[in-house]
């Protein structure tokens, strides 16, 4: 029997379960392009429940314990003597989410001789040291596409929040209890007519492009894999072969590329300096794609008119993280991909992966990041491993 160590974010401050705003969520059976939604043999939760926190347990406890496995769930993942570090050495499976990642460093993987499977309940496995996972003979899997549309909606929301100066305007009628139209309008613009680009045109990037097209903007993109000509023509896309070409041509950038050695700290002072003065960046991908302090400097100097996103490093960030206090920001905690709708899908996908793993059946290729001693499936198309 296996021990499954699951690291999830803490329960709501007001207790669990919360009072739900709705009684149901739409049933999603498939995604654009034909991939089906997760298809586990069964689920032990009601879609729309808060599953991503500690008490939610991704809806896995009955399933795992009925099969004789041991489930340990914790939010305690950092610091000397954390539950993660105490429980890891004899764990067979580790599950965590991008929103509250269990950082599986080379040291942690080396300290876990039984660890054979790491699952991301969601999308993005950069919190796992992939070279160490490969040398350790592990499988790394994630629930691809489960929350892609959720993230794309969040990115569009944050673009509009920045460009329309929404948060400062909101503060005038709430925190400031005022009614200052001039100050609210002084940094507000129409998105219409702007040039908007995405870095990374995978599932999320393409979803952002499709959602922005009705705003009558000019769309640009950059990706190592160029889209089919029909898609470019349908959306009126301008392709750029590299990030510098892209950012010099646009007013708004939305980042959707994976984090790997070639994208880490890509947006430094030089690349941000190549953007138009007064550009906006929205980053719902990974925080380390941008230089933390370069973003702060650009906002203070006016090179950037705004920065938004929901990804930080580390997660959660310390109280003195400069993004908490920098000007012209619209930051959120990492929530874009953990709506209640998304949780139903990534919890079901996690169970599907576990069912396959325990039953000796192949895991879907689109869920695989590392398998068989190397990058596999989606991982082979999305990640690089430094040699």
MOUR-V737995 format. One record per backbone hydrogen bond with DSSP energy under -0.5 kcal/mol. NH is the residue of the N-H (numbers start at 0). CO is the residue of the C=O. If there is no record, write none. Layout:
# MOUR-V737995
NH;CO + NH;CO
This chain:
# MOUR-V737995
3;1 + 3;69 + 4;2 + 4;92 + 5;3 + 5;71 + 6;94 + 7;5 + 7;73 + 8;51 + 14;11 + 19;17 + 27;25 + 28;26 + 30;34 + 33;30 + 36;28 + 43;58 + 46;44 + 47;339 + 48;45 + 50;48 + 53;8 + 56;52 + 57;50 + 58;55 + 59;56 + 63;59 + 64;60 + 65;61 + 66;62 + 67;64 + 68;63 + 69;1 + 71;3 + 71;69 + 73;5 + 76;74 + 81;78 + 83;75 + 85;81 + 86;82 + 87;83 + 88;84 + 89;86 + 90;87 + 91;2 + 92;2 + 93;116 + 94;4 + 95;118 + 96;6 + 96;99 + 99;96 + 100;97 + 102;100 + 103;101 + 103;126 + 104;102 + 108;104 + 109;105 + 110;106 + 111;108 + 113;88 + 114;111 + 115;91 + 116;91 + 117;138 + 118;93 + 119;140 + 120;95 + 120;118 + 121;119 + 127;124 + 128;103 + 128;126 + 129;127 + 132;128 + 133;129 + 134;130 + 135;131 + 136;133 + 137;132 + 138;115 + 139;369 + 140;117 + 141;366 + 142;119 + 142;121 + 143;141 + 145;142 + 147;144 + 150;146 + 151;147 + 152;148 + 153;149 + 154;150 + 155;151 + 156;152 + 157;153 + 158;154 + 159;155 + 160;156 + 161;157 + 162;158 + 163;159 + 164;161 + 165;160 + 168;164 + 169;165 + 170;166 + 171;167 + 172;168 + 172;169 + 173;169 + 175;170 + 177;171 + 180;178 + 183;179 + 184;180 + 185;181 + 187;184 + 188;162 + 192;215 + 193;190 + 195;193 + 195;217 + 196;251 + 197;219 + 198;253 + 199;197 + 199;221 + 205;201 + 206;202 + 207;203 + 208;204 + 209;205 + 210;206 + 211;207 + 212;208 + 214;211 + 215;212 + 217;193 + 218;216 + 218;235 + 219;195 + 220;237 + 221;197 + 222;239 + 225;223 + 230;227 + 231;227 + 232;228 + 233;229 + 234;230 + 235;231 + 236;231 + 237;218 + 238;236 + 239;220 + 245;241 + 246;242 + 247;243 + 248;245 + 249;245 + 249;246 + 250;194 + 251;194 + 252;279 + 253;196 + 254;281 + 255;198 + 259;257 + 262;259 + 263;259 + 264;287 + 265;262 + 265;288 + 266;288 + 267;265 + 271;267 + 272;268 + 273;269 + 273;270 + 274;271 + 275;246 + 275;249 + 277;301 + 277;302 + 278;275 + 278;302 + 279;250 + 280;305 + 281;252 + 282;307 + 283;254 + 283;281 + 288;285 + 289;286 + 290;266 + 291;289 + 294;290 + 295;291 + 296;292 + 297;293 + 298;294 + 299;295 + 300;296 + 301;297 + 302;297 + 303;297 + 304;278 + 305;278 + 306;327 + 307;280 + 308;329 + 309;282 + 310;282 + 320;317 + 323;320 + 324;321 + 325;321 + 329;306 + 331;308 + 334;332 + 337;334 + 342;338 + 343;339 + 344;340 + 345;341 + 346;342 + 347;343 + 348;344 + 349;345 + 350;346 + 351;347 + 352;348 + 353;349 + 354;350 + 355;351 + 356;352 + 357;353 + 358;354 + 359;355 + 359;356 + 360;355 + 366;363 + 367;363 + 367;364 + 368;139 + 369;139 + 370;373 + 373;370 + 375;368 + 377;364 + 377;367 + 378;367 + 378;375 + 379;375 + 379;376 + 380;376 + 380;377 + 381;377 + 382;378 + 385;383
